[in-house]
Amino acid sequence: MVFKIKELGYLLKPGEKFTNEEDCIDDININTKSEIYLINKIEEKLNEMELKLNDKNWIETLTIIGNTIPQNNNLTLNQQFNELAYEFIKIGLNNFKKMGLEFNRPMDFYSEMLKSDEHMNYIINKLNNKLNNNKSKNKLNKKNKLNKNKTTKKMNKHKTIKKKLKK
């Protein structure tokens, strides 16, 4: 299949050649046909789209259109986006207040969603048991170290006494 690249408006750069020159159109024929712009119909469609957006309640779209970005040269782009987002959040929360809607979640919002209370109690008990086991193991390890230290000291004393007696 031969591509008619020139029909699409591609102009050859110096030194470029098409593999099949017969199927290509001359540069003269490019963009000579008159384009038809249906400006009236395009404007009608734009107006329809704007009307549909304006007819909906704010709660359906939650769109917030703010002011232009304040050009502060001292701030990075990320900080500017953070400031804009903070402003938009304020606007959105004020809109919720005007509508009388609650926007704060309860403190235990995620607790029941993720795990039931029974399962959470089971997990807490398991963690407590692990902690207790670790504490008891640590105590035993400390006792064992102390005992080893005591026995090594006693052994060293016996060795030194034996050396003295041999002399």
MARZA-905960 format. One line per field, with one value per atom (N, C-alpha, C): residue number from 1; residue in one letter; z, y, x. Coordinates in steps of 0.1 Angstrom, whole numbers, plus 5000, padded with zeros to 4 digits. Example, Ala and Ser with C-alpha at 12.3 -4.5 7.8 and 13.67 -1.06 7.14 Angstrom:
% MARZA-905960
seq <- (1; 1; 1; 2; 2; 2)
type <- (A; A; A; S; S; S)
Z <- (5078; 5078; 5078; 5071; 5071; 5079)
Y <- (4943; 4955; 4967; 4978; 4989; 5000)
X <- (5132; 5123; 5132; 5128; 5137; 5129)
***
This chain:
% MARZA-905960
seq <- (1; 1; 1; 2; 2; 2; 3; 3; 3; 4; 4; 4; 5; 5; 5; 6; 6; 6; 7; 7; 7; 8; 8; 8; 9; 9; 9; 10; 10; 10; 11; 11; 11; 12; 12; 12; 13; 13; 13; 14; 14; 14; 15; 15; 15; 16; 16; 16; 17; 17; 17; 18; 18; 18; 19; 19; 19; 20; 20; 20; 21; 21; 21; 22; 22; 22; 23; 23; 23; 24; 24; 24; 25; 25; 25; 26; 26; 26; 27; 27; 27; 28; 28; 28; 29; 29; 29; 30; 30; 30; 31; 31; 31; 32; 32; 32; 33; 33; 33; 34; 34; 34; 35; 35; 35; 36; 36; 36; 37; 37; 37; 38; 38; 38; 39; 39; 39; 40; 40; 40; 41; 41; 41; 42; 42; 42; 43; 43; 43; 44; 44; 44; 45; 45; 45; 46; 46; 46; 47; 47; 47; 48; 48; 48; 49; 49; 49; 50; 50; 50; 51; 51; 51; 52; 52; 52; 53; 53; 53; 54; 54; 54; 55; 55; 55; 56; 56; 56; 57; 57; 57; 58; 58; 58; 59; 59; 59; 60; 60; 60; 61; 61; 61; 62; 62; 62; 63; 63; 63; 64; 64; 64; 65; 65; 65; 66; 66; 66; 67; 67; 67; 68; 68; 68; 69; 69; 69; 70; 70; 70; 71; 71; 71; 72; 72; 72; 73; 73; 73; 74; 74; 74; 75; 75; 75; 76; 76; 76; 77; 77; 77; 78; 78; 78; 79; 79; 79; 80; 80; 80; 81; 81; 81; 82; 82; 82; 83; 83; 83; 84; 84; 84; 85; 85; 85; 86; 86; 86; 87; 87; 87; 88; 88; 88; 89; 89; 89; 90; 90; 90; 91; 91; 91; 92; 92; 92; 93; 93; 93; 94; 94; 94; 95; 95; 95; 96; 96; 96; 97; 97; 97; 98; 98; 98; 99; 99; 99; 100; 100; 100; 101; 101; 101; 102; 102; 102; 103; 103; 103; 104; 104; 104; 105; 105; 105; 106; 106; 106; 107; 107; 107; 108; 108; 108; 109; 109; 109; 110; 110; 110; 111; 111; 111; 112; 112; 112; 113; 113; 113; 114; 114; 114; 115; 115; 115; 116; 116; 116; 117; 117; 117; 118; 118; 118; 119; 119; 119; 120; 120; 120; 121; 121; 121; 122; 122; 122; 123; 123; 123; 124; 124; 124; 125; 125; 125; 126; 126; 126; 127; 127; 127; 128; 128; 128; 129; 129; 129; 130; 130; 130; 131; 131; 131; 132; 132; 132; 133; 133; 133; 134; 134; 134; 135; 135; 135; 136; 136; 136; 137; 137; 137; 138; 138; 138; 139; 139; 139; 140; 140; 140; 141; 141; 141; 142; 142; 142; 143; 143; 143; 144; 144; 144; 145; 145; 145; 146; 146; 146; 147; 147; 147; 148; 148; 148; 149; 149; 149; 150; 150; 150; 151; 151; 151; 152; 152; 152; 153; 153; 153; 154; 154; 154; 155; 155; 155; 156; 156; 156; 157; 157; 157; 158; 158; 158; 159; 159; 159; 160; 160; 160; 161; 161; 161; 162; 162; 162; 163; 163; 163; 164; 164; 164; 165; 165; 165; 166; 166; 166; 167; 167; 167)
type <- (M; M; M; V; V; V; F; F; F; K; K; K; I; I; I; K; K; K; E; E; E; L; L; L; G; G; G; Y; Y; Y; L; L; L; L; L; L; K; K; K; P; P; P; G; G; G; E; E; E; K; K; K; F; F; F; T; T; T; N; N; N; E; E; E; E; E; E; D; D; D; C; C; C; I; I; I; D; D; D; D; D; D; I; I; I; N; N; N; I; I; I; N; N; N; T; T; T; K; K; K; S; S; S; E; E; E; I; I; I; Y; Y; Y; L; L; L; I; I; I; N; N; N; K; K; K; I; I; I; E; E; E; E; E; E; K; K; K; L; L; L; N; N; N; E; E; E; M; M; M; E; E; E; L; L; L; K; K; K; L; L; L; N; N; N; D; D; D; K; K; K; N; N; N; W; W; W; I; I; I; E; E; E; T; T; T; L; L; L; T; T; T; I; I; I; I; I; I; G; G; G; N; N; N; T; T; T; I; I; I; P; P; P; Q; Q; Q; N; N; N; N; N; N; N; N; N; L; L; L; T; T; T; L; L; L; N; N; N; Q; Q; Q; Q; Q; Q; F; F; F; N; N; N; E; E; E; L; L; L; A; A; A; Y; Y; Y; E; E; E; F; F; F; I; I; I; K; K; K; I; I; I; G; G; G; L; L; L; N; N; N; N; N; N; F; F; F; K; K; K; K; K; K; M; M; M; G; G; G; L; L; L; E; E; E; F; F; F; N; N; N; R; R; R; P; P; P; M; M; M; D; D; D; F; F; F; Y; Y; Y; S; S; S; E; E; E; M; M; M; L; L; L; K; K; K; S; S; S; D; D; D; E; E; E; H; H; H; M; M; M; N; N; N; Y; Y; Y; I; I; I; I; I; I; N; N; N; K; K; K; L; L; L; N; N; N; N; N; N; K; K; K; L; L; L; N; N; N; N; N; N; N; N; N; K; K; K; S; S; S; K; K; K; N; N; N; K; K; K; L; L; L; N; N; N; K; K; K; K; K; K; N; N; N; K; K; K; L; L; L; N; N; N; K; K; K; N; N; N; K; K; K; T; T; T; T; T; T; K; K; K; K; K; K; M; M; M; N; N; N; K; K; K; H; H; H; K; K; K; T; T; T; I; I; I; K; K; K; K; K; K; K; K; K; L; L; L; K; K; K; K; K; K)
Z <- (5000; 5000; 5000; 4991; 4989; 4997; 5005; 5013; 5004; 5004; 4997; 5008; 5011; 5022; 5019; 5006; 5003; 5003; 5002; 5003; 5017; 5026; 5040; 5044; 5034; 5037; 5041; 5040; 5044; 5032; 5036; 5026; 5027; 5016; 5016; 5020; 5029; 5032; 5022; 5021; 5011; 5013; 5002; 5003; 5005; 5009; 5011; 4998; 4996; 4984; 4988; 4981; 4983; 4976; 4981; 4974; 4961; 4960; 4948; 4944; 4935; 4932; 4924; 4917; 4908; 4916; 4928; 4936; 4944; 4944; 4952; 4943; 4951; 4944; 4944; 4934; 4933; 4944; 4947; 4957; 4953; 4941; 4936; 4941; 4941; 4944; 4959; 4967; 4981; 4986; 4995; 5001; 4991; 4979; 4969; 4970; 4975; 4977; 4988; 4986; 4996; 5008; 5020; 5032; 5035; 5040; 5043; 5059; 5064; 5078; 5081; 5089; 5093; 5106; 5106; 5118; 5126; 5119; 5126; 5134; 5127; 5134; 5146; 5144; 5155; 5167; 5164; 5175; 5182; 5174; 5180; 5190; 5185; 5194; 5206; 5205; 5217; 5227; 5222; 5230; 5237; 5230; 5236; 5247; 5245; 5255; 5268; 5266; 5277; 5284; 5277; 5284; 5292; 5287; 5295; 5308; 5307; 5319; 5329; 5324; 5333; 5339; 5332; 5337; 5349; 5350; 5361; 5374; 5385; 5398; 5401; 5410; 5413; 5419; 5427; 5433; 5424; 5411; 5402; 5395; 5393; 5386; 5395; 5406; 5416; 5409; 5398; 5392; 5398; 5400; 5406; 5396; 5392; 5383; 5391; 5392; 5400; 5392; 5399; 5392; 5385; 5378; 5372; 5382; 5378; 5387; 5391; 5404; 5408; 5404; 5397; 5393; 5404; 5412; 5423; 5420; 5416; 5412; 5423; 5435; 5446; 5448; 5443; 5446; 5434; 5437; 5426; 5421; 5410; 5403; 5412; 5419; 5428; 5439; 5445; 5456; 5450; 5438; 5432; 5431; 5426; 5425; 5439; 5449; 5462; 5467; 5464; 5469; 5461; 5448; 5440; 5446; 5448; 5453; 5467; 5475; 5488; 5487; 5477; 5475; 5470; 5460; 5455; 5466; 5475; 5486; 5494; 5497; 5505; 5498; 5485; 5477; 5478; 5476; 5476; 5489; 5500; 5513; 5516; 5512; 5514; 5506; 5494; 5486; 5493; 5500; 5507; 5519; 5526; 5537; 5533; 5521; 5516; 5513; 5508; 5505; 5517; 5528; 5541; 5541; 5534; 5533; 5543; 5549; 5558; 5550; 5553; 5545; 5553; 5566; 5575; 5578; 5577; 5580; 5595; 5599; 5613; 5616; 5629; 5633; 5629; 5630; 5628; 5614; 5604; 5591; 5584; 5586; 5579; 5588; 5601; 5609; 5605; 5604; 5601; 5586; 5578; 5564; 5562; 5569; 5566; 5574; 5587; 5595; 5605; 5609; 5619; 5633; 5643; 5656; 5662; 5659; 5664; 5658; 5645; 5639; 5645; 5647; 5653; 5667; 5675; 5688; 5687; 5678; 5676; 5672; 5663; 5659; 5671; 5679; 5690; 5701; 5703; 5713; 5708; 5695; 5689; 5691; 5688; 5689; 5704; 5713; 5727; 5732; 5727; 5730; 5725; 5713; 5707; 5715; 5720; 5728; 5741; 5747; 5760; 5758; 5747; 5745; 5743; 5735; 5733; 5746; 5755; 5767; 5776; 5776; 5784; 5778; 5765; 5759; 5762; 5762; 5765; 5779; 5789; 5803; 5804; 5797; 5798; 5792; 5781; 5775; 5784; 5791; 5800; 5812; 5817; 5828; 5824; 5812; 5806; 5805; 5800; 5798; 5812; 5822; 5835; 5841; 5839; 5844; 5837; 5824; 5817; 5822; 5824; 5829; 5842; 5851; 5865; 5864; 5855; 5854; 5848; 5838; 5833; 5843; 5851; 5861; 5872; 5875; 5885; 5879; 5866; 5859; 5859; 5856; 5855; 5869; 5879; 5893; 5896; 5892; 5895; 5887; 5875; 5867; 5873; 5877; 5883; 5896; 5904; 5917; 5914; 5904; 5900; 5895; 5888; 5883; 5894; 5904; 5916; 5924; 5925; 5933; 5926; 5913; 5906; 5907; 5908; 5910; 5923)
Y <- (4988; 5000; 5012; 5021; 5033; 5044; 5051; 5063; 5075; 5083; 5096; 5106; 5108; 5117; 5131; 5135; 5149; 5153; 5144; 5148; 5153; 5147; 5151; 5164; 5170; 5183; 5182; 5170; 5169; 5175; 5183; 5189; 5182; 5179; 5172; 5182; 5177; 5184; 5182; 5191; 5189; 5176; 5168; 5155; 5144; 5146; 5135; 5132; 5119; 5114; 5104; 5103; 5092; 5080; 5068; 5056; 5054; 5059; 5058; 5071; 5078; 5092; 5094; 5083; 5084; 5087; 5081; 5082; 5095; 5103; 5116; 5127; 5137; 5149; 5160; 5168; 5179; 5189; 5197; 5207; 5218; 5219; 5230; 5226; 5214; 5210; 5209; 5211; 5211; 5223; 5222; 5233; 5242; 5237; 5246; 5245; 5234; 5233; 5243; 5248; 5257; 5250; 5254; 5247; 5254; 5245; 5250; 5251; 5263; 5265; 5268; 5260; 5263; 5270; 5282; 5290; 5291; 5293; 5295; 5282; 5271; 5258; 5255; 5259; 5257; 5265; 5278; 5287; 5282; 5276; 5271; 5259; 5251; 5239; 5244; 5254; 5259; 5265; 5272; 5278; 5267; 5256; 5245; 5239; 5237; 5231; 5240; 5253; 5262; 5262; 5262; 5262; 5249; 5238; 5225; 5226; 5232; 5233; 5243; 5254; 5264; 5259; 5250; 5246; 5237; 5229; 5220; 5226; 5220; 5225; 5223; 5231; 5230; 5217; 5211; 5198; 5187; 5188; 5177; 5177; 5189; 5189; 5192; 5199; 5203; 5211; 5218; 5225; 5239; 5242; 5255; 5262; 5274; 5282; 5294; 5294; 5305; 5315; 5324; 5335; 5330; 5339; 5335; 5332; 5326; 5322; 5335; 5337; 5349; 5346; 5355; 5354; 5359; 5350; 5353; 5346; 5354; 5348; 5340; 5343; 5337; 5322; 5319; 5306; 5297; 5284; 5274; 5271; 5264; 5261; 5252; 5243; 5234; 5241; 5251; 5259; 5268; 5272; 5280; 5271; 5259; 5249; 5246; 5245; 5243; 5254; 5266; 5278; 5279; 5276; 5276; 5265; 5253; 5243; 5247; 5253; 5257; 5267; 5277; 5287; 5280; 5270; 5263; 5255; 5249; 5242; 5251; 5263; 5272; 5276; 5278; 5281; 5270; 5258; 5246; 5244; 5245; 5243; 5254; 5266; 5277; 5274; 5268; 5264; 5253; 5244; 5233; 5239; 5249; 5256; 5263; 5270; 5277; 5267; 5255; 5246; 5238; 5240; 5233; 5218; 5215; 5201; 5199; 5188; 5185; 5179; 5184; 5179; 5173; 5173; 5166; 5152; 5143; 5129; 5126; 5116; 5113; 5107; 5107; 5103; 5088; 5080; 5066; 5062; 5071; 5069; 5056; 5054; 5043; 5030; 5031; 5019; 5008; 5010; 4999; 4995; 5004; 5001; 4991; 4992; 4984; 4970; 4971; 4959; 4960; 4949; 4950; 4951; 4955; 4956; 4943; 4932; 4919; 4916; 4918; 4916; 4925; 4937; 4947; 4942; 4938; 4933; 4921; 4912; 4900; 4904; 4914; 4919; 4925; 4933; 4940; 4930; 4919; 4909; 4902; 4899; 4892; 4901; 4914; 4923; 4924; 4924; 4925; 4912; 4901; 4888; 4888; 4893; 4894; 4903; 4914; 4923; 4917; 4910; 4903; 4892; 4885; 4874; 4880; 4891; 4898; 4903; 4908; 4913; 4902; 4891; 4880; 4874; 4873; 4868; 4877; 4890; 4900; 4898; 4896; 4894; 4881; 4870; 4858; 4860; 4867; 4869; 4877; 4887; 4895; 4886; 4878; 4869; 4859; 4854; 4844; 4851; 4864; 4871; 4874; 4877; 4880; 4867; 4856; 4843; 4839; 4841; 4838; 4847; 4860; 4869; 4864; 4860; 4856; 4843; 4834; 4821; 4824; 4833; 4835; 4842; 4851; 4857; 4847; 4838; 4827; 4819; 4815; 4807; 4814; 4827; 4835; 4836; 4837; 4837; 4824; 4813; 4800; 4798; 4803; 4802; 4810; 4822; 4830; 4824; 4818; 4812; 4800; 4792; 4780; 4784; 4795; 4800; 4804; 4811; 4816; 4804; 4794; 4782; 4774; 4774; 4767; 4774; 4786; 4794; 4792)
X <- (5009; 5000; 5009; 5006; 5015; 5008; 5015; 5010; 5011; 5001; 5001; 5004; 5016; 5020; 5018; 5020; 5019; 5005; 4995; 4981; 4978; 4985; 4983; 4989; 4997; 5003; 5018; 5024; 5038; 5047; 5056; 5065; 5079; 5084; 5097; 5108; 5117; 5129; 5140; 5149; 5160; 5167; 5168; 5175; 5165; 5153; 5143; 5137; 5134; 5127; 5117; 5106; 5096; 5101; 5097; 5101; 5093; 5081; 5073; 5068; 5076; 5073; 5060; 5056; 5044; 5031; 5030; 5018; 5018; 5028; 5028; 5023; 5017; 5011; 5022; 5022; 5031; 5028; 5038; 5037; 5027; 5024; 5015; 5001; 4997; 4984; 4980; 4991; 4988; 4981; 4971; 4964; 4957; 4954; 4948; 4933; 4927; 4913; 4908; 4896; 4891; 4885; 4889; 4884; 4870; 4862; 4848; 4847; 4845; 4844; 4829; 4823; 4809; 4809; 4813; 4815; 4802; 4791; 4778; 4774; 4776; 4773; 4782; 4795; 4804; 4801; 4797; 4793; 4780; 4771; 4759; 4762; 4771; 4774; 4781; 4790; 4797; 4787; 4777; 4767; 4759; 4755; 4748; 4756; 4769; 4777; 4778; 4779; 4780; 4767; 4755; 4743; 4741; 4745; 4744; 4752; 4764; 4772; 4765; 4760; 4754; 4741; 4734; 4721; 4722; 4733; 4734; 4737; 4733; 4736; 4751; 4756; 4770; 4774; 4764; 4767; 4769; 4763; 4765; 4778; 4784; 4797; 4809; 4806; 4817; 4829; 4825; 4836; 4838; 4850; 4854; 4863; 4859; 4867; 4872; 4885; 4891; 4897; 4905; 4911; 4924; 4931; 4943; 4954; 4964; 4975; 4982; 4984; 4992; 5007; 5013; 5027; 5036; 5040; 5050; 5063; 5073; 5085; 5093; 5089; 5096; 5092; 5080; 5074; 5077; 5079; 5080; 5066; 5066; 5054; 5045; 5052; 5045; 5038; 5045; 5039; 5027; 5028; 5017; 5005; 5007; 4996; 4990; 4998; 4993; 4985; 4989; 4981; 4968; 4968; 4956; 4946; 4951; 4943; 4937; 4945; 4940; 4928; 4930; 4919; 4907; 4908; 4897; 4890; 4897; 4891; 4883; 4888; 4880; 4867; 4868; 4856; 4846; 4851; 4842; 4835; 4843; 4837; 4827; 4829; 4819; 4806; 4808; 4796; 4788; 4795; 4789; 4781; 4787; 4781; 4768; 4769; 4757; 4746; 4749; 4739; 4734; 4741; 4737; 4741; 4751; 4756; 4768; 4768; 4780; 4791; 4803; 4814; 4825; 4823; 4833; 4829; 4839; 4836; 4837; 4830; 4831; 4845; 4849; 4862; 4865; 4854; 4856; 4852; 4854; 4849; 4854; 4867; 4874; 4873; 4871; 4873; 4864; 4851; 4842; 4844; 4848; 4850; 4861; 4872; 4883; 4882; 4880; 4879; 4868; 4862; 4852; 4858; 4850; 4856; 4861; 4854; 4859; 4873; 4875; 4888; 4898; 4895; 4905; 4909; 4899; 4903; 4912; 4909; 4918; 4932; 4933; 4947; 4954; 4947; 4953; 4958; 4950; 4954; 4966; 4967; 4979; 4991; 4990; 5001; 5005; 4996; 5000; 5007; 5002; 5009; 5023; 5025; 5039; 5048; 5042; 5050; 5054; 5044; 5047; 5058; 5057; 5067; 5080; 5081; 5094; 5100; 5092; 5097; 5102; 5095; 5099; 5112; 5113; 5126; 5137; 5135; 5146; 5150; 5141; 5145; 5153; 5149; 5157; 5171; 5171; 5185; 5194; 5188; 5196; 5201; 5192; 5196; 5207; 5206; 5216; 5229; 5229; 5242; 5248; 5240; 5245; 5251; 5244; 5249; 5263; 5263; 5275; 5287; 5284; 5294; 5299; 5290; 5294; 5302; 5298; 5306; 5320; 5320; 5334; 5343; 5337; 5345; 5350; 5341; 5346; 5357; 5355; 5365; 5378; 5378; 5390; 5397; 5389; 5395; 5402; 5395; 5401; 5414; 5414; 5426; 5438; 5435; 5445; 5450; 5441; 5446; 5454; 5451; 5459; 5473; 5474; 5486; 5495; 5489; 5497; 5502; 5494; 5498; 5509; 5509; 5519; 5533; 5533; 5545; 5551)
***
